[in-house]
Amino acid sequence: MSVTIKDVSKDASVSIKTVSRVINNEANVAESTKKKVLLSVKKLGFKPNKSAQSLRSKKSYMLALLYDNPNKSYLADVQSGIFNACKSTGYNLVIQECDYKSSELKNDIVQFVDDFRIDGLIITPPLSDMSDFLNHLDLSEIQYSVIAPSTMNTESLYVSSNDYEAAYTLTSEIIKHGHTDIGFIKGHPKHSASNLRFNGYLDAIKNHNIEVNENWIKQGNFSFKSGFDAGVEIFHSAAIPTAIFASNDSMAAGIMKSAQMKGLKIPEDISLAGFDDSPIAHQLWPALTTVKQPVEKMSSHAAKILMAKFDGLAEKNKSKEFKSELIFRESLKNL
């Protein structure tokens, strides 16, 4: 037989109402009582029926992922991480595409949350950097967690990664390979990670006493096409760099295509590096040197800290910065 709330009540020596209040993360439950109930829940392997709970409460047991990002690989990793977190808790996920430029975004999302009874939002860049939008959610008393915000607010729920440090380290490694003529492709101008990665590159260049060549720095938007267009511009210059660092792998792939169309070989004529370690990084040939960012773990954690806010049985976690890892492959050579 399946374990019921009555079994938990009996094992913890508390009322059914108290067990219900702990499960729903309601206030005014003594910490000692909460611990006792959670211990019984874990011991007995009790799993509440989310459908029945939804009928009895205002909760839908649904989270929503908000995004406005042209990089489908990144979005797939974010979704996968959230799905993994939801799988063990009985929550479901709704995917909502947004237009960060829309003047109606704030009102549209509040209406969306109300219409679908969304329990909480997981917000990705560039939406996670829009303070007016986030403030509006706060005023509307909507729960949310943010992925890769530009400002780490200790009162908010967030996950981030060490973009600046990773970009600085990879640029330094490119320099150690003998390169001093290094181009850079910026990411989406509204994404905080773009600035962090560019600043990491810039500081590494300057700290190694290398002169910055503005002709080799181009604006992208994390898409393959923006990388391709940036590569076309750079390779039509009078002088070209010996290495290019792109803010993500999709743009690096675009640069690789533009280089090949120009008759340039990688890494013989030009070395190339990306960021994220998305599937395309090892599907290309030569395979791409890059930074492995734990996007799935980050998004899973974002979901967990959000669920813990309103679900008494959810695993308790805190906001966290995740560390990235350098991945060296064939696209980078020593000079």
Disulfide bonds with the S-S distance in Angstrom:
none
